[in-house]
C-alpha cells in the first residue's frame, strides 16, 4: 500500500480557503438585510423638493419673468428624477404623481394669471407627461398674454360738438419694451388692441386683444 503525502503548503492553502468561506458565511448571516427600495411617495417627495417647490412658490407672488436659475432648477430636477427612477415600478408611480401635481400647479397658475409660471409649468409637463395636449394650448395662451400690450388710462376728453369721447392712453409694448402714447375712440384699433367701450362715466374702458379675442377691462386710477 502506497502512502500519499500532501505538501504542507497545499494543506495551508486548503485550510485558508475553508476558513475564508466559513468567515464569509458568518458575515453574511450576521449582516443586516438590505434596506427596502424607496416607496413611490418617497421618490415623489425627492423629486418635488428638487423641482416643484420652486415652481409652486412662483404662483404666490405677482406675475413676472422667472429667473433663469429657477427655470433651470425646476427642469433639471425633473429630468434628473425621471432618468433616475423611471426604470422601477415605484419610480414610474412616483412620476405619475408628479405629473398630477404639475397639472394642478398649471391650473393654479392660470387661475391667478401667473403667465410666466404657466410657461414653466408647461415645460415641466413636457418632461413628465410629453403627450399633454392641454399644456401646448395653455403655453400659446400664456405667450399671448405675456406679449399683450399693457394699457394705462391717462385721461378722457369729450368733444362738446360731436359728443365723441377720446381716451388718452399709455400703451406699453412688452416685445419692444417701449411705451407709446395713444389717443383713441371707441372702435379704434392700435397695437393689436381694440377699444370696445367706455365703462360707466369715465370709470374705465373695455379692451379686446385682437389676436386672442380676449376681452379685458382697464380702470382709470386718477
Backbone as a printed PyTorch tensor [residue, N CA C, xyz], in Angstrom:
tensor([[[  0.8430,  -1.1920,   0.0000],
         [  0.0000,   0.0000,   0.0000],
         [  0.8830,   1.2480,   0.0000]],

        [[  0.6060,   2.1790,  -0.9240],
         [  1.3910,   3.3960,  -1.0450],
         [  0.8610,   4.4710,  -0.1250]],

        [[  1.7890,   5.2180,   0.4740],
         [  1.3980,   6.3510,   1.3170],
         [  1.4110,   7.6420,   0.4660]],

        [[  0.3540,   8.4320,   0.6770],
         [  0.2380,   9.6930,  -0.0620],
         [  0.5930,  10.8420,   0.8690]],

        [[  1.5630,  11.6310,   0.4970],
         [  1.9800,  12.7780,   1.3020],
         [  1.5000,  14.0800,   0.6480]],

        [[  0.7800,  14.8840,   1.4250],
         [  0.3160,  16.1950,   0.9260],
         [  1.2650,  17.2490,   1.4300]],

        [[  1.8500,  18.0310,   0.5500],
         [  2.7870,  19.0660,   0.9840],
         [  2.1250,  20.0170,   1.9690]],

        [[  2.9390,  20.5170,   2.9030],
         [  2.4280,  21.4160,   3.9430],
         [  1.7980,  22.6630,   3.3150]],

        [[  2.4190,  23.2110,   2.2850],
         [  1.8970,  24.4240,   1.6500],
         [  0.4960,  24.2100,   1.0960]],

        [[  0.2700,  23.0140,   0.5160],
         [ -1.0540,  22.7220,  -0.0340],
         [ -2.0830,  22.6390,   1.0770]],

        [[ -1.6720,  22.0120,   2.1960],
         [ -2.5910,  21.9140,   3.3470],
         [ -2.9730,  23.3060,   3.8430]],

        [[ -1.9980,  24.1820,   3.8710],
         [ -2.2510,  25.5400,   4.3780],
         [ -3.2120,  26.2860,   3.4640]],

        [[ -3.0510,  26.1040,   2.1380],
         [ -3.9400,  26.7530,   1.1900],
         [ -5.3740,  26.2470,   1.3300]],

        [[ -5.5160,  24.9410,   1.5030],
         [ -6.8610,  24.3620,   1.6520],
         [ -7.5140,  24.8700,   2.9270]],

        [[ -6.7340,  24.8950,   4.0150],
         [ -7.2570,  25.3500,   5.2960],
         [ -7.6700,  26.8230,   5.2230]],

        [[ -6.8460,  27.6400,   4.5540],
         [ -7.1590,  29.0650,   4.4270],
         [ -8.4400,  29.2770,   3.6400]],

        [[ -8.6120,  28.5040,   2.5820],
         [ -9.8150,  28.6440,   1.7590],
         [-11.0680,  28.2760,   2.5420]],

        [[-10.9620,  27.1630,   3.3000],
         [-12.1100,  26.7330,   4.1090],
         [-12.4430,  27.7800,   5.1620]],

        [[-11.4040,  28.3350,   5.7960],
         [-11.6150,  29.3490,   6.8370],
         [-12.2600,  30.5970,   6.2530]],

        [[-11.7870,  31.0230,   5.0610],
         [-12.3360,  32.2260,   4.4210],
         [-13.8070,  32.0410,   4.0950]],

        [[-14.1390,  30.8560,   3.5780],
         [-15.5390,  30.5900,   3.2450],
         [-16.4070,  30.6150,   4.4970]],

        [[-15.8610,  30.0180,   5.5660],
         [-16.6210,  29.9770,   6.8260],
         [-16.8570,  31.3820,   7.3640]],

        [[-15.8010,  32.2320,   7.3140],
         [-15.9340,  33.5950,   7.8170],
         [-16.9160,  34.3980,   6.9650]],

        [[-16.8880,  34.1890,   5.6360],
         [-17.8030,  34.9150,   4.7510],
         [-19.2450,  34.5220,   5.0450]],

        [[-19.4790,  33.2060,   5.2500],
         [-20.8240,  32.7570,   5.5620],
         [-21.3050,  33.3410,   6.8790]],

        [[-20.3830,  33.4460,   7.8390],
         [-20.7440,  34.0070,   9.1410],
         [-21.1040,  35.4850,   9.0080]],

        [[-20.2930,  36.2380,   8.2030],
         [-20.5690,  37.6540,   8.0000],
         [-21.9060,  37.8520,   7.2990]],

        [[-22.1820,  36.9910,   6.2920],
         [-23.4430,  37.0900,   5.5630],
         [-24.6250,  36.8770,   6.4970]],

        [[-24.4540,  35.9230,   7.4610],
         [-25.5370,  35.6530,   8.4130],
         [-25.7170,  36.8090,   9.3840]],

        [[-24.6080,  37.4280,   9.7910],
         [-24.6650,  38.4910,  10.7880],
         [-25.0320,  39.8510,  10.1920]],

        [[-24.8160,  40.0600,   8.8790],
         [-25.0660,  41.3610,   8.2500],
         [-26.5620,  41.6580,   8.2290]],

        [[-26.9570,  42.9160,   8.4690],
         [-28.3880,  43.2690,   8.4190],
         [-28.9080,  43.1870,   6.9890]],

        [[-30.1630,  42.8900,   6.8210],
         [-30.7240,  42.8120,   5.4610],
         [-30.6700,  44.1700,   4.7720]],

        [[-30.5530,  44.1980,   3.4660],
         [-30.5050,  45.4760,   2.7530],
         [-31.8090,  46.2410,   2.9530]],

        [[-31.7480,  47.5820,   2.9510],
         [-32.9700,  48.3670,   3.1470],
         [-33.9290,  48.1710,   1.9770]],

        [[-35.2230,  48.2890,   2.2430],
         [-36.1940,  48.1430,   1.1460],
         [-36.0590,  49.2970,   0.1640]],

        [[-36.4620,  49.1220,  -1.0660],
         [-36.3860,  50.2100,  -2.0430],
         [-37.3150,  51.3540,  -1.6210]],

        [[-37.0030,  52.5930,  -2.0170],
         [-37.8780,  53.7060,  -1.6420],
         [-39.2770,  53.5380,  -2.2130]],

        [[-40.2640,  53.9850,  -1.4400],
         [-41.6450,  53.9160,  -1.9070],
         [-41.8950,  54.9870,  -2.9640]],

        [[-43.0330,  54.8670,  -3.6330],
         [-43.3920,  55.8670,  -4.6380],
         [-43.5290,  57.2460,  -3.9940]],

        [[-44.0950,  57.2730,  -2.7780],
         [-44.2630,  58.5530,  -2.0770],
         [-42.9100,  59.1760,  -1.7400]],

        [[-41.9580,  58.3480,  -1.3370],
         [-40.6210,  58.8660,  -1.0050],
         [-39.9110,  59.3930,  -2.2580]],

        [[-40.0530,  58.6990,  -3.3620],
         [-39.4290,  59.1500,  -4.6090],
         [-40.0730,  60.4610,  -5.0720]],

        [[-41.4120,  60.5250,  -4.9950],
         [-42.1080,  61.7490,  -5.3930],
         [-41.6700,  62.9250,  -4.5270]],

        [[-41.4900,  62.6730,  -3.2290],
         [-41.0420,  63.7260,  -2.3280],
         [-39.6520,  64.2270,  -2.7070]],

        [[-38.7800,  63.3060,  -3.0840],
         [-37.4220,  63.6760,  -3.5060],
         [-37.4520,  64.5560,  -4.7510]],

        [[-38.2690,  64.1680,  -5.7330],
         [-38.3600,  64.9400,  -6.9730],
         [-39.0150,  66.2940,  -6.7090]],

        [[-40.0240,  66.2930,  -5.8400],
         [-40.7380,  67.5400,  -5.5140],
         [-39.7990,  68.5710,  -4.8890]],

        [[-38.9770,  68.1140,  -3.9600],
         [-38.0440,  69.0400,  -3.3040],
         [-37.0660,  69.6340,  -4.3090]],

        [[-36.6740,  68.8380,  -5.3030],
         [-35.6760,  69.2820,  -6.2720],
         [-36.2570,  70.1750,  -7.3640]],

        [[-37.5910,  70.2120,  -7.4680],
         [-38.1480,  70.9250,  -8.6170],
         [-39.4410,  71.6790,  -8.3290]],

        [[-40.4920,  70.9650,  -7.9350],
         [-41.8180,  71.5720,  -7.8930],
         [-42.0000,  72.6080,  -6.7970]],

        [[-41.2560,  72.5060,  -5.7190],
         [-41.3890,  73.5040,  -4.6520],
         [-41.0800,  74.9090,  -5.1720]],

        [[-40.0530,  75.0110,  -5.9950],
         [-39.6940,  76.3170,  -6.5650],
         [-40.7550,  76.8060,  -7.5410]],

        [[-41.3510,  75.8810,  -8.2880],
         [-42.3950,  76.2540,  -9.2410],
         [-43.6420,  76.7400,  -8.5120]],

        [[-44.0360,  76.0550,  -7.4480],
         [-45.2170,  76.4530,  -6.6810],
         [-45.0510,  77.8380,  -6.0790]],

        [[-43.8390,  78.1570,  -5.6480],
         [-43.5840,  79.4480,  -4.9960],
         [-43.8240,  80.6200,  -5.9470]],

        [[-43.6810,  80.3980,  -7.2490],
         [-43.8460,  81.4850,  -8.2100],
         [-45.2810,  81.9940,  -8.2480]],

        [[-46.2390,  81.1250,  -7.9500],
         [-47.6500,  81.4850,  -8.0720],
         [-48.0930,  82.3990,  -6.9340]],

        [[-47.3750,  82.3700,  -5.8240],
         [-47.7650,  83.1490,  -4.6520],
         [-47.5510,  84.6450,  -4.8550]],

        [[-46.6470,  85.0270,  -5.7460],
         [-46.3440,  86.4340,  -5.9590],
         [-46.9380,  86.9520,  -7.2530]],

        [[-46.6660,  88.2110,  -7.5860],
         [-47.1710,  88.7900,  -8.8390],
         [-46.4960,  88.1590, -10.0510]],

        [[-47.2060,  88.2080, -11.1660],
         [-46.6500,  87.6290, -12.3880],
         [-45.4430,  88.4410, -12.8420]],

        [[-44.3500,  87.7690, -13.0440],
         [-43.1290,  88.4070, -13.5160],
         [-42.2270,  87.3480, -14.1350]],

        [[-41.2640,  87.7460, -14.9620],
         [-40.3680,  86.7550, -15.5830],
         [-39.6910,  85.8710, -14.5470]],

        [[-39.5410,  84.6030, -14.8970],
         [-38.9180,  83.6300, -13.9880],
         [-37.4010,  83.7270, -14.1260]],

        [[-36.6750,  83.8830, -13.0150],
         [-35.2140,  83.9150, -13.1040],
         [-34.6750,  82.6530, -13.7800]],

        [[-33.6220,  82.8210, -14.5690],
         [-33.0490,  81.6850, -15.3000],
         [-32.6080,  80.5730, -14.3510]],

        [[-32.1200,  80.9400, -13.1700],
         [-31.6560,  79.9240, -12.2140],
         [-32.8060,  79.0620, -11.7190]],

        [[-33.9750,  79.6840, -11.4960],
         [-35.1510,  78.9250, -11.0450],
         [-35.6580,  78.0340, -12.1730]],

        [[-35.7070,  78.5870, -13.3730],
         [-36.1580,  77.8150, -14.5440],
         [-35.2940,  76.5540, -14.7010]],

        [[-33.9760,  76.7380, -14.6000],
         [-33.0430,  75.6220, -14.7650],
         [-33.1930,  74.6200, -13.6300]],

        [[-33.3880,  75.0960, -12.4060],
         [-33.5290,  74.1940, -11.2620],
         [-34.7400,  73.2870, -11.4180]],

        [[-35.8610,  73.8730, -11.8050],
         [-37.0990,  73.0960, -11.9450],
         [-36.9430,  72.0150, -13.0150]],

        [[-36.4850,  72.4090, -14.1900],
         [-36.4090,  71.4530, -15.2980],
         [-35.3040,  70.4200, -15.0880]],

        [[-34.1690,  70.8390, -14.5380],
         [-33.0870,  69.8860, -14.2680],
         [-33.5090,  68.8870, -13.2070]],

        [[-34.2020,  69.3650, -12.1630],
         [-34.6770,  68.4600, -11.1120],
         [-35.6170,  67.3980, -11.6550]],

        [[-36.4990,  67.7980, -12.5620],
         [-37.4390,  66.8340, -13.1460],
         [-36.7300,  65.8580, -14.0850]],

        [[-35.8160,  66.3650, -14.9000],
         [-35.0980,  65.4730, -15.8180],
         [-34.2640,  64.4550, -15.0390]],

        [[-33.5720,  64.9130, -13.9990],
         [-32.7380,  64.0100, -13.2000],
         [-33.5970,  62.9720, -12.4960]],

        [[-34.7060,  63.4180, -11.9230],
         [-35.5890,  62.4880, -11.2310],
         [-36.1690,  61.4460, -12.1690]],

        [[-36.5340,  61.8690, -13.3650],
         [-37.0880,  60.9200, -14.3380],
         [-36.0350,  59.9090, -14.7800]],

        [[-34.8240,  60.3910, -15.0820],
         [-33.7540,  59.4920, -15.5230],
         [-33.3900,  58.4820, -14.4400]],

        [[-33.4350,  58.9150, -13.1930],
         [-33.0230,  58.0640, -12.0770],
         [-34.0660,  57.0080, -11.7300]],

        [[-35.3440,  57.3500, -11.8560],
         [-36.3770,  56.4820, -11.2830],
         [-37.3430,  55.8460, -12.2820]],

        [[-37.2980,  56.2340, -13.5390],
         [-38.3090,  55.7220, -14.4610],
         [-38.1790,  54.2240, -14.7370]],

        [[-37.0470,  53.6360, -14.3640],
         [-36.8420,  52.2100, -14.6180],
         [-37.4760,  51.2870, -13.5950]],

        [[-37.9590,  51.8080, -12.4750],
         [-38.5480,  50.9640, -11.4430],
         [-40.0550,  51.1830, -11.3730]],

        [[-40.7490,  50.1940, -10.8020],
         [-42.2050,  50.2870, -10.6740],
         [-42.5870,  51.4700,  -9.7850]],

        [[-41.9320,  51.5720,  -8.6280],
         [-42.2330,  52.6780,  -7.7170],
         [-41.8660,  54.0220,  -8.3350]],

        [[-40.7940,  54.0250,  -9.1300],
         [-40.3810,  55.2560,  -9.7870],
         [-41.4180,  55.7250, -10.7960]],

        [[-41.9700,  54.7900, -11.5710],
         [-42.9920,  55.1550, -12.5520],
         [-44.2370,  55.6910, -11.8530]],

        [[-44.5970,  55.0510, -10.7250],
         [-45.7530,  55.5140,  -9.9590],
         [-45.5020,  56.9280,  -9.4120]],

        [[-44.2770,  57.1640,  -8.9450],
         [-43.9210,  58.4880,  -8.4220],
         [-43.9960,  59.5460,  -9.5210]],

        [[-43.5340,  59.2210, -10.7090],
         [-43.5690,  60.1740, -11.8160],
         [-45.0070,  60.4930, -12.2280]],

        [[-45.8910,  59.5000, -12.1020],
         [-47.3080,  59.7590, -12.3580],
         [-47.8560,  60.7500, -11.3320]],

        [[-47.4420,  60.5990, -10.0810],
         [-47.8640,  61.5230,  -9.0270],
         [-47.3550,  62.9300,  -9.3060]],

        [[-46.1100,  63.0280,  -9.7540],
         [-45.5250,  64.3290, -10.0700],
         [-46.2580,  64.9770, -11.2530]],

        [[-46.6590,  64.1670, -12.2280],
         [-47.4010,  64.7020, -13.3710],
         [-48.7380,  65.2900, -12.9260]],

        [[-49.4070,  64.6200, -11.9900],
         [-50.6740,  65.1430, -11.4540],
         [-50.4310,  66.4890, -10.7670]],

        [[-49.3620,  66.5710,  -9.9940],
         [-49.0410,  67.8220,  -9.2940],
         [-48.7090,  68.9390, -10.2850]],

        [[-47.9960,  68.6020, -11.3440],
         [-47.6770,  69.6050, -12.3690],
         [-48.9610,  70.1600, -12.9890]],

        [[-49.9160,  69.2870, -13.2430],
         [-51.1940,  69.7370, -13.8040],
         [-51.9370,  70.6380, -12.8260]],

        [[-51.8850,  70.3030, -11.5400],
         [-52.5410,  71.1260, -10.5250],
         [-51.8840,  72.5020, -10.4220]],

        [[-50.5580,  72.5220, -10.4540],
         [-49.8370,  73.7930, -10.4060],
         [-50.1630,  74.6330, -11.6400]],

        [[-50.2400,  73.9860, -12.7990],
         [-50.5740,  74.6940, -14.0290],
         [-51.9600,  75.3350, -13.9210]],

        [[-52.9190,  74.6020, -13.3620],
         [-54.2730,  75.1450, -13.2020],
         [-54.2760,  76.3570, -12.2750]],

        [[-53.5340,  76.2740, -11.1800],
         [-53.4710,  77.4020, -10.2420],
         [-52.7930,  78.6110, -10.8830]],

        [[-51.7790,  78.3590, -11.6930],
         [-51.0780,  79.4530, -12.3610],
         [-52.0040,  80.1710, -13.3400]],

        [[-52.8530,  79.4240, -14.0450],
         [-53.8130,  80.0380, -14.9640],
         [-54.8420,  80.8420, -14.1800]],

        [[-55.3400,  80.2710, -13.0720],
         [-56.3550,  80.9470, -12.2610],
         [-55.8420,  82.2770, -11.7110]],

        [[-54.5830,  82.3150, -11.3100],
         [-54.0040,  83.5320, -10.7400],
         [-53.3590,  84.4260, -11.7960]],

        [[-53.4700,  84.0060, -13.0620],
         [-52.8860,  84.7430, -14.1810],
         [-51.3810,  84.9640, -13.9990]],

        [[-50.7300,  83.9340, -13.4890],
         [-49.2660,  83.9510, -13.3700],
         [-48.6980,  83.3420, -14.6530]],

        [[-48.6780,  84.1450, -15.7070],
         [-48.4390,  83.6080, -17.0430],
         [-47.0110,  83.1190, -17.2530]],

        [[-46.0440,  83.7510, -16.5980],
         [-44.6750,  83.2450, -16.7100],
         [-44.5450,  81.8850, -16.0190]],

        [[-45.2550,  81.7070, -14.9050],
         [-45.2640,  80.4020, -14.2390],
         [-46.0020,  79.3620, -15.0830]],

        [[-47.0040,  79.8050, -15.8330],
         [-47.7110,  78.8940, -16.7470],
         [-46.7320,  78.3110, -17.7670]],

        [[-45.8930,  79.1760, -18.3310],
         [-44.9120,  78.6900, -19.3160],
         [-43.9880,  77.6440, -18.7130]],

        [[-43.5140,  77.8930, -17.4930],
         [-42.6160,  76.9480, -16.8470],
         [-43.3380,  75.6510, -16.5120]],

        [[-44.5820,  75.7490, -16.0590],
         [-45.3580,  74.5410, -15.7500],
         [-45.5900,  73.7070, -17.0050]],

        [[-45.8040,  74.3710, -18.1300],
         [-45.9770,  73.6430, -19.4010],
         [-44.6890,  72.9250, -19.7970]],

        [[-43.5530,  73.5980, -19.6350],
         [-42.2720,  72.9670, -19.9510],
         [-41.9860,  71.8070, -18.9960]],

        [[-42.4250,  71.9400, -17.7390],
         [-42.2550,  70.8460, -16.7760],
         [-43.0820,  69.6350, -17.1890]],

        [[-44.3020,  69.8860, -17.6470],
         [-45.1600,  68.7820, -18.0870],
         [-44.6040,  68.0920, -19.3240]],

        [[-43.9050,  68.8350, -20.1660],
         [-43.2820,  68.2210, -21.3480],
         [-42.3140,  67.1130, -20.9420]],

        [[-41.7410,  67.2230, -19.7390],
         [-40.7780,  66.2320, -19.2660],
         [-41.4740,  65.0030, -18.6940]],

        [[-42.4480,  65.2180, -17.8250],
         [-43.0730,  64.0840, -17.1210],
         [-44.3160,  63.5590, -17.8210]],

        [[-44.8880,  64.3580, -18.7210],
         [-46.0890,  63.9280, -19.4450],
         [-46.0510,  64.5250, -20.8520]],

        [[-45.1940,  63.9940, -21.7120],
         [-44.9110,  64.6180, -23.0130],
         [-46.1240,  64.7690, -23.9290]],

        [[-47.1440,  63.9370, -23.7680],
         [-48.2840,  63.9740, -24.6880],
         [-49.4260,  64.8450, -24.1730]],

        [[-49.1610,  65.7200, -23.2250],
         [-50.2050,  66.5530, -22.6440],
         [-50.6140,  67.6620, -23.6190]],

        [[-51.7760,  67.5130, -24.2330],
         [-52.2550,  68.4890, -25.2250],
         [-52.6200,  69.8030, -24.5470]],

        [[-53.1410,  69.7250, -23.3260],
         [-53.5420,  70.9250, -22.5870],
         [-52.3620,  71.8730, -22.3850]],

        [[-51.1880,  71.3090, -22.1450],
         [-50.0090,  72.1360, -21.9260],
         [-49.6840,  72.9480, -23.1720]],

        [[-49.7880,  72.3500, -24.3330],
         [-49.4950,  73.0730, -25.5750],
         [-50.4700,  74.2270, -25.7800]],

        [[-51.7460,  73.9820, -25.4740],
         [-52.7570,  75.0340, -25.6490],
         [-52.5230,  76.1990, -24.6810]],

        [[-52.2560,  75.8610, -23.4280],
         [-52.0650,  76.9130, -22.4330],
         [-50.7420,  77.6510, -22.6090]],

        [[-49.7580,  76.9860, -23.1950],
         [-48.4900,  77.6660, -23.4770],
         [-48.7150,  78.8110, -24.4730]],

        [[-49.5010,  78.5370, -25.5140],
         [-49.7840,  79.5850, -26.5000],
         [-50.5860,  80.7140, -25.8840]],

        [[-51.5210,  80.3650, -24.9960],
         [-52.3060,  81.4070, -24.3370],
         [-51.4150,  82.2770, -23.4500]],

        [[-50.4980,  81.6360, -22.7290],
         [-49.5980,  82.3860, -21.8490],
         [-48.7010,  83.3190, -22.6520]],

        [[-48.1840,  82.8530, -23.7610],
         [-47.3260,  83.7030, -24.5930],
         [-48.0970,  84.9220, -25.0990]],

        [[-49.3640,  84.6920, -25.4820],
         [-50.1790,  85.8060, -25.9380],
         [-50.4120,  86.8300, -24.8490]],

        [[-50.6610,  86.3430, -23.6150],
         [-50.9110,  87.2690, -22.5140],
         [-49.6460,  88.0130, -22.0990]],

        [[-48.5170,  87.3330, -22.1300],
         [-47.2640,  87.9860, -21.7460],
         [-46.9050,  89.0890, -22.7510]],

        [[-47.1800,  88.8270, -24.0230],
         [-46.8330,  89.8060, -25.0670],
         [-47.9430,  90.8110, -25.3360]],

        [[-49.0800,  90.6650, -24.6420],
         [-50.1900,  91.5960, -24.8550],
         [-49.8100,  92.9870, -24.3410]],

        [[-50.0330,  94.0240, -25.1400],
         [-49.7210,  95.3840, -24.6720],
         [-50.4560,  95.7110, -23.3730]],

        [[-49.8010,  96.4630, -22.5060],
         [-50.3790,  96.8570, -21.2210],
         [-50.8190,  98.3150, -21.3100]],

        [[-52.0800,  98.5430, -20.9560],
         [-52.7090,  99.8440, -21.1750],
         [-52.9170, 100.5710, -19.8490]],

        [[-52.5770, 101.8520, -19.8350],
         [-52.8260, 102.7200, -18.6800],
         [-53.5960, 103.9460, -19.1530]],

        [[-54.7040, 104.2340, -18.4990],
         [-55.5180, 105.4020, -18.8640],
         [-54.9100, 106.6570, -18.2470]],

        [[-54.7200, 107.6710, -19.0790],
         [-54.1780, 108.9400, -18.5930],
         [-55.2550, 110.0230, -18.4990]],

        [[-56.3690, 109.8190, -19.2200],
         [-57.4460, 110.7990, -19.1300],
         [-58.4860, 110.6210, -20.2280]],

        [[-59.5890, 111.4010, -20.1250],
         [-60.6620, 111.3760, -21.1180],
         [-60.9240, 112.8140, -21.6000]],

        [[-61.4210, 112.9120, -22.8180],
         [-61.8360, 114.2140, -23.3310],
         [-63.0470, 113.9920, -24.2340]],

        [[-64.1430, 114.7140, -23.9220],
         [-65.3610, 114.6080, -24.7250],
         [-65.5670, 115.9010, -25.5010]],

        [[-65.6810, 115.7600, -26.8280],
         [-65.9140, 116.9220, -27.7000],
         [-67.3630, 117.3910, -27.5140]],

        [[-67.5360, 118.6430, -27.1430],
         [-68.8790, 119.1590, -26.8700],
         [-69.7490, 119.1900, -28.1130]],

        [[-69.1570, 119.3600, -29.2870],
         [-69.9470, 119.4470, -30.5160],
         [-70.3380, 118.0700, -31.0400]],

        [[-69.3830, 117.1630, -31.1020],
         [-69.6590, 115.8320, -31.6670],
         [-70.0730, 114.8130, -30.6000]],

        [[-69.8640, 115.1450, -29.3460],
         [-70.1420, 114.2530, -28.2140],
         [-69.2960, 112.9760, -28.2740]],

        [[-68.2070, 113.0330, -29.0380],
         [-67.3010, 111.8730, -29.1070],
         [-66.2440, 111.9890, -28.0170]],

        [[-66.0210, 110.8670, -27.3360],
         [-65.0470, 110.8500, -26.2450],
         [-63.7450, 110.2410, -26.7220]],

        [[-62.6670, 110.9430, -26.4520],
         [-61.3270, 110.4320, -26.7290],
         [-60.7070, 109.9690, -25.4120]],

        [[-59.9500, 108.8690, -25.4860],
         [-59.2670, 108.3440, -24.3050],
         [-57.7640, 108.4650, -24.5360]],

        [[-57.0990, 109.0810, -23.5760],
         [-55.6470, 109.2400, -23.6660],
         [-54.9930, 108.0800, -22.9200]],

        [[-54.1070, 107.3750, -23.6180],
         [-53.5540, 106.1300, -23.0930],
         [-52.0400, 106.0850, -23.2020]],

        [[-51.4340, 105.3850, -22.2620],
         [-50.0520, 104.9220, -22.4030],
         [-50.1330, 103.4290, -22.6990]],

        [[-49.4990, 103.0130, -23.7760],
         [-49.5240, 101.5970, -24.1710],
         [-48.0980, 101.0530, -24.1260]],

        [[-47.8520, 100.1470, -23.1770],
         [-46.5210,  99.5290, -23.0500],
         [-46.4750,  98.2670, -23.8990]],

        [[-45.4430,  98.1550, -24.7440],
         [-45.2890,  97.0140, -25.6490],
         [-44.1820,  96.1010, -25.1150]],

        [[-44.5330,  94.9580, -24.5250],
         [-43.5260,  94.0820, -23.9130],
         [-42.4470,  93.6030, -24.8840]],

        [[-42.8170,  93.3920, -26.1320],
         [-41.8480,  92.8420, -27.0790],
         [-40.7380,  93.8460, -27.4090]],

        [[-41.0780,  95.1430, -27.4300],
         [-40.0700,  96.1580, -27.7280],
         [-39.6430,  96.9250, -26.4780]],

        [[-40.3880,  96.7110, -25.3870],
         [-40.1320,  97.4140, -24.1160],
         [-40.2300,  98.9310, -24.2790]],

        [[-41.1480,  99.3550, -25.1340],
         [-41.3820, 100.7810, -25.3410],
         [-42.8100, 101.1380, -24.9340]],

        [[-43.0090, 102.3870, -24.5180],
         [-44.3290, 102.8920, -24.1810],
         [-44.7420, 103.9250, -25.2180]],

        [[-45.8960, 103.6880, -25.8280],
         [-46.4110, 104.5940, -26.8550],
         [-47.6270, 105.3380, -26.3120]],

        [[-47.7460, 106.5940, -26.6790],
         [-48.8990, 107.3990, -26.2880],
         [-49.9480, 107.3320, -27.3930]],

        [[-51.2010, 107.0710, -26.9840],
         [-52.2850, 106.8790, -27.9480],
         [-53.4830, 107.7230, -27.5230]],

        [[-54.1530, 108.3240, -28.5070],
         [-55.4370, 108.9860, -28.2830],
         [-56.4600, 108.2330, -29.1250]],

        [[-57.3970, 107.5440, -28.4820],
         [-58.2670, 106.6200, -29.2160],
         [-59.7370, 106.8760, -28.8950]],

        [[-60.5940, 106.4400, -29.8150],
         [-62.0460, 106.4950, -29.6140],
         [-62.5940, 105.0740, -29.6990]],

        [[-63.8340, 104.9030, -29.2900],
         [-64.4580, 103.5760, -29.2930],
         [-64.4640, 103.0120, -30.7100]],

        [[-64.0280, 101.7590, -30.8290],
         [-63.9710, 101.0820, -32.1210],
         [-62.6080, 101.1510, -32.7810]],

        [[-61.7260, 101.9880, -32.2740],
         [-60.4070, 102.1520, -32.8960],
         [-59.4810, 101.0060, -32.5140]],

        [[-58.6090, 100.6140, -33.4600],
         [-57.6210,  99.5620, -33.2320],
         [-56.2170, 100.1650, -33.2170]],

        [[-55.3720,  99.6320, -32.3380],
         [-53.9890, 100.1060, -32.2470],
         [-53.1520,  99.0650, -31.5210]],

        [[-51.9910,  98.7740, -32.0530],
         [-51.0250,  97.8440, -31.4500],
         [-51.6550,  96.5000, -31.0640]],

        [[-52.5020,  96.0040, -31.9410],
         [-53.1110,  94.6960, -31.7000],
         [-54.2530,  94.7120, -30.7150]],

        [[-54.7300,  95.8900, -30.3600],
         [-55.8420,  96.0290, -29.4200],
         [-56.9990,  96.7750, -30.0790]],

        [[-58.1980,  96.6210, -29.5180],
         [-59.3650,  97.3820, -29.9640],
         [-60.0470,  97.9870, -28.7420]],

        [[-60.3260,  99.2880, -28.8170],
         [-61.0860,  99.9420, -27.7510],
         [-62.5650,  99.6430, -27.9920]],

        [[-63.1500,  98.8170, -27.1450],
         [-64.5110,  98.3240, -27.3680],
         [-65.5580,  99.2730, -26.7980]],

        [[-65.3180,  99.7720, -25.5900],
         [-66.3510, 100.5960, -24.9570],
         [-65.7490, 101.3720, -23.7950]],

        [[-66.4950, 102.3770, -23.3540],
         [-66.1310, 103.1330, -22.1550],
         [-67.0300, 102.6730, -21.0190]],

        [[-66.4400, 102.3740, -19.8880],
         [-67.1830, 101.8290, -18.7510],
         [-67.7220, 102.9740, -17.8970]],

        [[-69.0430, 102.9940, -17.7160],
         [-69.6690, 103.9860, -16.8400],
         [-69.3510, 105.4050, -17.2600]],

        [[-69.3210, 106.2760, -16.2870],
         [-68.9900, 107.6750, -16.5520],
         [-67.4800, 107.8550, -16.3960]],

        [[-66.7780, 107.4150, -17.4400],
         [-65.3150, 107.5180, -17.4930],
         [-64.6340, 106.8090, -16.3200]],

        [[-65.1890, 105.6360, -15.9440],
         [-64.5680, 104.8460, -14.8860],
         [-63.4520, 103.9410, -15.4210]],

        [[-63.5140, 103.6680, -16.7070],
         [-62.5160, 102.8020, -17.3160],
         [-62.9080, 102.4870, -18.7410]],

        [[-62.2310, 101.5260, -19.3450],
         [-62.5220, 101.1320, -20.7240],
         [-62.5090,  99.6150, -20.8440]],

        [[-63.2250,  99.1330, -21.8360],
         [-63.2160,  97.7100, -22.1670],
         [-62.4020,  97.5370, -23.4330]],

        [[-61.4050,  96.6400, -23.3560],
         [-60.4980,  96.4110, -24.4690],
         [-60.6170,  94.9760, -24.9690]],

        [[-60.1750,  94.7790, -26.2160],
         [-60.0840,  93.4280, -26.7780],
         [-58.6960,  93.2250, -27.3690]],

        [[-58.1050,  92.0740, -27.0180],
         [-56.8370,  91.6790, -27.6420],
         [-57.1950,  90.9720, -28.9400]],

        [[-56.8830,  91.5850, -30.0630],
         [-57.3720,  91.0880, -31.3530],
         [-56.8540,  89.6910, -31.6580]],

        [[-55.6050,  89.4110, -31.3660],
         [-55.0190,  88.1060, -31.7110],
         [-55.7260,  86.9580, -31.0090]],

        [[-56.0260,  87.1260, -29.7210],
         [-56.6320,  86.0330, -28.9510],
         [-58.1470,  86.1830, -28.8100]],

        [[-58.6620,  87.3880, -29.0850],
         [-60.0910,  87.6350, -28.9150],
         [-60.4990,  87.8920, -27.4770]],

        [[-59.5480,  87.8720, -26.5550],
         [-59.8680,  88.0450, -25.1430],
         [-60.2440,  89.4890, -24.8380]],

        [[-61.2540,  89.6410, -23.9720],
         [-61.7010,  90.9530, -23.5260],
         [-61.1270,  91.2130, -22.1390]],

        [[-60.7890,  92.4830, -21.8710],
         [-60.3110,  92.8370, -20.5400],
         [-60.6400,  94.2890, -20.2430]],

        [[-60.7780,  94.5750, -18.9470],
         [-61.1150,  95.9360, -18.5210],
         [-59.8720,  96.6540, -18.0120]],

        [[-59.8440,  97.9610, -18.2370],
         [-58.7820,  98.8080, -17.7010],
         [-59.4650,  99.9160, -16.9080]],

        [[-59.1750, 100.0090, -15.6190],
         [-59.7780, 101.0450, -14.7780],
         [-58.8950, 102.2800, -14.7430]],

        [[-59.5720, 103.4340, -14.6240],
         [-58.8420, 104.6960, -14.5540],
         [-58.4710, 104.9710, -13.1130]],

        [[-57.1710, 104.9690, -12.8260],
         [-56.6730, 105.2740, -11.4930],
         [-56.2810, 106.7400, -11.4560]],

        [[-57.2030, 107.5810, -11.0100],
         [-56.9790, 109.0380, -11.0470],
         [-55.9710, 109.4580,  -9.9930]]])
